[in-house]
Amino acid sequence: MKPSGLEQNLIAEFEQWAIIDCHEHLPPESERIETQVDVFTLFSHYTHGDLNVAGMPECDYQALFDRRIPLETRWALFAPYWEQIRWGSYARAALLAAQRFYDIGDIGDQTYAALSEAIQHNNSPGLYDRVLDDACNIRTCLTQCARTDLGTPLLTPVMPLLPGNVERWNDLHHGCGGFEAGMLHTLDDYLDAVFAYVLDQQRAGAVGFKMMSNPYQAPDRAEALSAFESLRNGAVDALPSVNPLRDYVVDQVIGFIAKSDMVVCVHTGYWDDFRSLDPLHMIPILQRHPGARFDIYHLGYPWMREAIMLGKGFPNVWLNLCWTHIISQCFVTVALDELIDLIPMNKTLAFGGDYGIPVEKVYGHLVMAREDIARVLARRIENGQMTETQALDIAHRWFCDNPIALYRLTV
């Protein structure tokens, strides 16, 4: 749907704001510009899933990134599946990026070679400035790439909640940078090391720590000690992925992060077997940690109403629309309408591109996010529920003020 005149006016205002990108997986720029790139770089992230569902064999998908194979041969593998996925939200972000940065109106048989050449030419120092700053007007991106040496204020690190998993003894022993031989004696030794990891990352610039909304049992120290000892003395080689040691350690670390005045970021909903990522799994944790700040990612898709109800009922919850605009713009506009009815305006974060290597698609996603928010707010204005000034104030909170306040940013 083409934006109305009112929507276009709102979007024009949005474009003037220096915003916070509330979730990415962008690595340091050097990693991107050292990567061989071409047209398929724009299809190296979420479109992978769409191509797979459309029937593209995984071996053919992997061949797209084998630069020993001629570009035209790889395009011939890709083109039939591109016609099946090109109308989806994932693909639209790639098309918007090609238009904005490479003056390519469509990606097809007549343009893929020129697009590849243009992407290669642009893959040079200053790429992040050109995309994130100049084109997107982003102050900083909260990025999770498992490192803090990011080299630019355009990237602010978010780190994993734990430095490694807790299923095997070697993972425990090496997860925090390693203990000297024989120095990991007790569960409290391990917790102290994880707490030190949290503080080290905070000193290095991290503002949050990410976990998954998997099922967690109530923390039980006695059961955790028993599981720890079974690993330490070799009674078991590995614990199951859901185990009392994990549940206890995660709970302790959340409490420590809260005391350290940082944010717990939570992936909810869509990914692989998404049944294990229901946002409602977080309720006992939210209840145990009222002083922690939880950033609930992806609005729980497909459990939109469940995620919104977390924001409705818990003062320690913020709702983050990262990824959602490229999952489905239709979904987001419906969700935002309900969200306005239900949630105070200081508890929503408007945008996070959720990309890694294909940084250009952050721009495409942001265009879609601005459209979605303008569409919902314009309807409210037209219905006499708010003025244009009030709508702009709400949008500014979502794009700028709320993430700055939640993450204590000084950008």
Secondary structure, DSSP 8 states (H G I E B T S, - for coil): ----HHHHHHHHHHTTS-EEEEEE----HHHHHTS--SGGGGGSSTHHHHHHHHT--HHHHHHTT-TTS-HHHHHHHHHHHHHHHTTSHHHHHHHHHHHHHH--S--STTTHHHHHHHHHHH-STTHHIIIIIIIT-EEEEEE-SS-S---STTEEEEEESSSS-SSSHHHHHHHTS---TT---SHHHHHHHHHHHHHHHHHTT--EEEEE--------HHHHHHHHHHHHTTS-S---SS-HHHHHHHHHHHHHHHHTT-EEEEE-S-SSSGGGG-GGGGHHHHHH-TTSEEEEGGGGTT-HHHHHHHHHH-TTEEEE-TTHHHH-HHHHHHHHHHHHHHS-GGGEE------SS-THHHHHHHHHHHHHHHHHHHHHHHTTSS-HHHHHHHHHIIIIIHHHHHHT---
